[in-house]
């Protein structure tokens, strides 16, 4: 009887020990899985999200140069660009303020976030221009894509009198040879930019420009006529000074045999320097440039004023975006 009681006691202790062991194993396993899941969640949360770098520049143009920027889909940018006369004209013209060398009114509409179309009219050459702009690559925050690349193309049409298209030609020649295509010119750019820091951005603009018609001109060596095609390289930058103010600049160098050392008909690379001010809903630029032309179809072939001679023009740009 006593032996039976002992067996029952041993069986009871054994069952309780087994139950305790199973409970401990279950709790420990569940805890391990919970810790693993928690660690996985923490690791996921600590992984840095890769984002596109934004606001490399604050507008579609620096001064003369296009930027890598586009605008949001279904938004419209309205922009007014004004250039006064040369500062070198002196006090009688209020240092150029009495003369408007160029005024351009433009509209750019975002088809998608990366693709826009534009249309504008300039006073200089009465130019009408249409443009396309597409952001092909976008810089990433982790530098897996270290730069932004945007493609730009424009078509310019000069609706001036035929006598202005064919300067120096007589009426009979004009009547026999005039063609609408002679009013047209084209500009193509690959814009390559990088935002190096929140305060500094830089871009390069390899450019090809073509005119269907040019006036016959010769340089001082009498061996080179004006070119229909011009290859140009632009550079533009932005340095942020405060939360709302930045310095901006751009310059284009034209590779043109006609323009090299031509003292009879001198041309110069367009250089612009300015200050950019953000004022809530729009961006305001005040600047100086030796170019009357505002679009590539004008400032690349027809910049005939020089900074060295004081032939620079005060100007301003103001833009506003409307969302639909």
Secondary structure, 3 states (H helix, E strand, C coil): CHHHHHHHHHHHHHHHHHHHHHHHHHHHHHHHHHHHHHHHHHHHHHCCCCCECCCCCCCCECCCCECCCCCCCCEEEEEEEEEEEEHHHCHHHCCCCCCEEEEEEEEEEECCCCEEEEEEEECHHHEEEEEEEEEEECCECCCCCCCEEEEEEEEEEECCCHHHHCCCCCHHHHHHHCCHHHHEEEEEEEEEEEEEECCEEEEEEEEEEEECCCCCCECCCCCCECCCEEEEEEEEEEEECCCCEEEEEEEEEEECCCCCCCCCCCCCCCEEEEEEEEECCEEEEEEEECCCCCCHHHHCCCCCCCCCCCCCEEEEEEEEEEEC
